[in-house]
Amino acid sequence: MKRVYLRVTATSSLAIRSDHAEGGVKTTQYIPGATLLGSLAASHRMLRPEQEDEFVKLFLNEQVHFPHLYPAGFNEGSLRTSDLPGSNLPVMPIPKTARTCKRFPGFQLVPGEEAEEERHGVRDSLLDWAIFSLLDNEQSAIAPLLSPFSSHDTCTYQQGKDSDVRCNQVMDHVGGFYRESNHQRMKAKADTRLQTRTGINREWGVVEESILYNRQVFDENTCFRGDVLLPDELTDTFKNFVEEATKEDVIRVGTGRTRGLGCVQLDVRDAQESKAADFADRLCTFDAAMRKQAQEAGVRQLDPFYFAITLQSPTILCDAFLRYQKTIDLASLPELSGLCASYTFQRVYQSVGIQRITGWNELWGMPRPNDYALEMGSTLLFACKQQPQNNDLIQALRTLEEMGIGRRRSEGFGRISISDPFHLEREQA
């Protein structure tokens, strides 16, 4: 399988309904993979109606995994990080375990960045919650149990290194999307506005009285980014089609396309291949950090290996009876990762949300059935009861990260990150 970088730029206002409720005006904060798939499929039928075999390979056989496209607009006033806005670095959702100052939220300013608002940084709470869970299992006293959360109650930001004055404002959850380069993180921004429209009288073709409605849209020139996963033999075919569709300007995304909304331009480039050694180092670094903090907190019993799963997109999980799952089941984890039953796991901690998935099937011309998924940014920490042998566990986890989990992966669902470095880097002590 090959991974290619896809950048989408809106050349007109872009609206994507976040639900199908009557009168709904709110747009999603990203372009769903199903929306991208349907738009490209409609463009293919328009440009290449005779190439049915190619259409089947690209859009029906689920060989091509289309991504959710996340906003990729960043502060252009940055000096030392001017490579961030236009680079091929991935844009990822901020995990649910992230916390920031409620009064001055957001990542700290990187050197050279210009911003009007003050930002006090972000702190991840995954390891602290993990320590709490491990100490609770050992029936520790109340004081050691609560000690990891002392820095989560109030903001610990200091104006200068030599200053003893702290912000001490309440900490709160932070959402959105971010991009990281050289341990510097910037939050993505997507400018939206309300667009006012009038209703049309179907009989006379003029403005209908008493019908005035608003629709939230992305502004022109808003950029989105994602990675397409596809077989090697389809890479050139996909690139040629996207280049042709972009040149002919036939790609339309979202709702209101007959009213001039949804015009986009696509740019396809080869993505940098991930290395197995880098993945192994990431897992070992996370496991070592987890052990170090647990030992400092006084945890006496530790399992041989720890790793975290962070959902980079909503994930639809079902059991053998097609019942929706509210978490990653321990019994199914060895099956998901392709490991033998000799490995057993324990879920140490999880921060998970549930959302309903709706949509419209462009190919069939009818609504999609509703699904229920684990929200993007959900994080789960697992402990392996056996010491990994011959790197088989690390290789299985790498394959799991590359291929994803759950249903409808060809529509961008089920993308994950294993032991994401975000959980280790803290802008607040």
TIMARBA-216098 format. One line per 5 residues: number of its first residue (from 1); for each residue x, y, z of C-alpha. Coordinates in steps of 0.05 Angstrom, whole numbers. Last residue first. Layout:
BEGIN
NUM = X/Y/Z ~ ...
END
This chain:
BEGIN
429 = 103/433/677 ~ 63/466/622 ~ 82/460/549 ~ 80/385/556 ~ 107/334/507
424 = 92/262/526 ~ 20/252/504 ~ 32/288/437 ~ 84/234/421 ~ 27/188/399
419 = 34/118/428 ~ -2/86/368 ~ -41/133/322 ~ -108/113/292 ~ -150/118/230
414 = -217/82/237 ~ -260/123/190 ~ -236/157/127 ~ -288/131/78 ~ -248/69/56
409 = -244/53/130 ~ -319/41/131 ~ -316/-7/191 ~ -265/-16/247 ~ -190/-9/251
404 = -134/27/214 ~ -87/1/160 ~ -23/38/178 ~ -34/39/253 ~ -53/-35/256
399 = 7/-53/214 ~ 52/-15/262 ~ 18/-50/321 ~ 31/-118/290 ~ 104/-101/278
394 = 113/-77/350 ~ 80/-140/377 ~ 123/-186/333 ~ 187/-149/354 ~ 221/-217/367
389 = 182/-225/433 ~ 142/-171/468 ~ 141/-182/544 ~ 73/-209/564 ~ 16/-176/603
384 = 9/-119/553 ~ -18/-55/583 ~ -67/-10/546 ~ -81/65/545 ~ -141/90/506
379 = -150/158/474 ~ -210/190/438 ~ -187/246/393 ~ -238/229/340 ~ -303/205/370
374 = -320/131/377 ~ -374/116/326 ~ -448/104/318 ~ -478/92/249 ~ -539/120/214
369 = -557/89/147 ~ -535/131/87 ~ -586/177/54 ~ -602/166/-20 ~ -574/181/-89
364 = -539/114/-95 ~ -471/140/-116 ~ -476/205/-77 ~ -492/168/-12 ~ -513/222/38
359 = -490/225/110 ~ -501/209/184 ~ -452/186/238 ~ -475/191/310 ~ -422/206/362
354 = -392/172/423 ~ -336/199/467 ~ -275/163/497 ~ -222/179/549 ~ -193/111/569
349 = -149/83/623 ~ -111/19/641 ~ -143/-28/591 ~ -110/-96/602 ~ -81/-140/547
344 = -66/-213/534 ~ -18/-240/483 ~ -19/-316/473 ~ -82/-307/430 ~ -40/-295/368
339 = -32/-225/342 ~ -65/-195/280 ~ -75/-127/313 ~ -150/-128/308 ~ -153/-201/331
334 = -109/-187/391 ~ -153/-127/408 ~ -219/-165/402 ~ -221/-193/473 ~ -199/-126/502
329 = -257/-90/468 ~ -240/-22/439 ~ -294/23/468 ~ -368/39/461 ~ -381/-18/413
324 = -439/-20/363 ~ -475/-86/356 ~ -463/-121/291 ~ -472/-191/322 ~ -398/-207/316
319 = -381/-141/350 ~ -381/-73/318 ~ -331/-15/318 ~ -340/50/279 ~ -281/97/289
314 = -283/173/283 ~ -215/199/259 ~ -145/205/288 ~ -163/158/346 ~ -107/153/397
309 = -84/84/418 ~ -34/82/476 ~ 21/32/493 ~ 49/-2/555 ~ 95/-62/562
304 = 118/-110/617 ~ 64/-94/668 ~ 80/-52/730 ~ 70/-68/803 ~ 98/-20/856
299 = 70/47/833 ~ 105/100/876 ~ 92/163/836 ~ 164/166/813 ~ 158/93/790
294 = 95/109/750 ~ 128/171/718 ~ 188/130/696 ~ 147/72/671 ~ 102/115/627
289 = 162/152/599 ~ 197/86/583 ~ 134/59/548 ~ 126/123/507 ~ 199/122/486
284 = 196/48/468 ~ 134/59/425 ~ 164/119/389 ~ 231/83/378 ~ 194/24/346
279 = 157/72/299 ~ 222/106/279 ~ 255/39/265 ~ 196/17/222 ~ 204/78/178
274 = 146/120/152 ~ 145/137/78 ~ 140/210/61 ~ 77/227/23 ~ 76/231/-53
269 = 37/291/-78 ~ -34/306/-99 ~ -63/377/-104 ~ -138/386/-108 ~ -177/449/-126
264 = -246/461/-97 ~ -314/491/-117 ~ -365/476/-62 ~ -415/532/-68 ~ -442/564/-132
259 = -516/556/-118 ~ -522/488/-153 ~ -468/462/-106 ~ -508/482/-44 ~ -482/423/-4
254 = -413/393/1 ~ -357/385/-50 ~ -354/401/-125 ~ -299/375/-171 ~ -310/395/-244
249 = -253/445/-253 ~ -227/413/-318 ~ -155/419/-292 ~ -176/392/-223 ~ -212/332/-254
244 = -151/317/-298 ~ -102/322/-241 ~ -147/279/-197 ~ -153/226/-252 ~ -78/224/-266
239 = -62/218/-192 ~ -112/161/-182 ~ -86/122/-242 ~ -14/132/-221 ~ -27/106/-151
234 = -72/47/-171 ~ -16/-5/-178 ~ 14/14/-112 ~ -50/0/-74 ~ -84/60/-38
229 = -80/102/25 ~ -99/175/15 ~ -71/224/66 ~ -106/288/88 ~ -106/364/84
224 = -154/422/81 ~ -144/493/57 ~ -192/552/61 ~ -182/596/0 ~ -255/619/1
219 = -289/621/69 ~ -321/560/100 ~ -396/563/104 ~ -451/569/157 ~ -520/574/125
214 = -573/625/141 ~ -646/627/119 ~ -699/677/94 ~ -766/653/71 ~ -824/701/88
209 = -838/718/15 ~ -810/674/-39 ~ -760/707/-85 ~ -775/695/-158 ~ -782/632/-201
204 = -857/639/-209 ~ -881/569/-192 ~ -822/545/-150 ~ -819/609/-109 ~ -747/616/-88
199 = -723/621/-16 ~ -674/674/6 ~ -601/666/27 ~ -556/690/84 ~ -485/663/90
194 = -458/657/160 ~ -382/656/165 ~ -326/607/174 ~ -250/614/180 ~ -214/549/192
189 = -156/551/240 ~ -103/498/254 ~ -68/499/321 ~ 8/504/319 ~ 57/457/352
184 = 132/461/358 ~ 169/397/377 ~ 209/400/312 ~ 145/405/271 ~ 74/393/296
179 = 6/406/265 ~ -59/417/302 ~ -134/406/300 ~ -191/427/345 ~ -206/415/418
174 = -182/440/486 ~ -209/417/553 ~ -204/465/611 ~ -155/489/664 ~ -177/542/714
169 = -133/604/723 ~ -72/601/768 ~ -30/646/721 ~ 34/637/759 ~ 80/688/791
164 = 148/661/812 ~ 184/694/754 ~ 255/673/736 ~ 235/634/674 ~ 187/688/653
159 = 111/699/648 ~ 96/634/684 ~ 42/585/663 ~ 19/536/717 ~ -56/539/699
154 = -100/512/754 ~ -132/445/770 ~ -89/403/724 ~ -22/414/758 ~ -46/383/823
149 = -74/323/785 ~ -15/276/795 ~ -22/284/872 ~ -94/257/875 ~ -79/184/885
144 = -18/198/929 ~ -62/238/978 ~ -121/189/978 ~ -81/129/1002 ~ -65/72/954
139 = -112/14/939 ~ -62/-18/891 ~ -113/-14/835 ~ -123/59/852 ~ -49/71/844
134 = -52/43/774 ~ -113/84/755 ~ -84/149/782 ~ -18/135/746 ~ -57/126/681
129 = -95/190/693 ~ -29/227/701 ~ -1/193/639 ~ -60/216/596 ~ -64/288/622
124 = -34/327/564 ~ -14/399/577 ~ -26/457/530 ~ 3/527/528 ~ -11/595/560
119 = -34/634/500 ~ -40/710/496 ~ -81/738/438 ~ -58/784/383 ~ -11/734/350
114 = 56/738/315 ~ 100/677/314 ~ 175/689/315 ~ 191/635/366 ~ 129/591/375
109 = 72/620/414 ~ 45/573/467 ~ -10/526/446 ~ -81/547/460 ~ -125/576/514
104 = -115/641/554 ~ -174/643/602 ~ -190/569/605 ~ -116/549/608 ~ -105/485/570
99 = -118/410/575 ~ -107/353/526 ~ -135/284/543 ~ -187/288/488 ~ -132/286/436
94 = -122/345/389 ~ -142/324/319 ~ -85/315/269 ~ -56/353/210 ~ 1/315/178
89 = 64/349/154 ~ 65/360/79 ~ 88/432/86 ~ 52/496/66 ~ 31/524/133
84 = 88/495/174 ~ 148/517/133 ~ 142/589/159 ~ 159/562/228 ~ 218/607/243
79 = 180/669/222 ~ 107/659/240 ~ 60/712/214 ~ 25/661/168 ~ -14/634/226
74 = -41/567/203 ~ -94/540/156 ~ -94/464/147 ~ -166/446/162 ~ -176/370/166
69 = -194/325/107 ~ -223/258/129 ~ -184/209/87 ~ -201/165/27 ~ -179/92/33
64 = -173/63/-37 ~ -184/-12/-43 ~ -256/-6/-21 ~ -279/-43/-84 ~ -329/11/-103
59 = -293/77/-112 ~ -225/70/-145 ~ -227/-2/-171 ~ -299/2/-194 ~ -289/68/-230
54 = -228/41/-266 ~ -269/-19/-290 ~ -325/28/-313 ~ -281/71/-358 ~ -336/93/-407
49 = -363/149/-363 ~ -294/182/-356 ~ -304/256/-344 ~ -374/259/-313 ~ -372/191/-280
44 = -304/209/-251 ~ -329/275/-224 ~ -387/241/-189 ~ -338/191/-158 ~ -292/247/-136
39 = -349/282/-100 ~ -375/218/-68 ~ -306/199/-42 ~ -293/268/-14 ~ -360/269/22
34 = -348/199/49 ~ -280/221/75 ~ -312/276/116 ~ -290/349/102 ~ -273/383/168
29 = -305/429/220 ~ -375/407/201 ~ -425/461/181 ~ -482/488/222 ~ -546/510/187
24 = -598/457/207 ~ -669/474/185 ~ -692/402/183 ~ -640/358/215 ~ -592/327/166
19 = -529/336/207 ~ -462/370/204 ~ -481/401/137 ~ -421/414/93 ~ -415/484/64
14 = -358/511/22 ~ -351/582/-4 ~ -312/585/-69 ~ -241/566/-90 ~ -235/518/-32
9 = -165/487/-29 ~ -155/412/-20 ~ -87/381/-6 ~ -77/306/-14 ~ -13/271/7
4 = -3/201/-19 ~ 5/136/19 ~ 23/71/-16 ~ 0/0/0
END
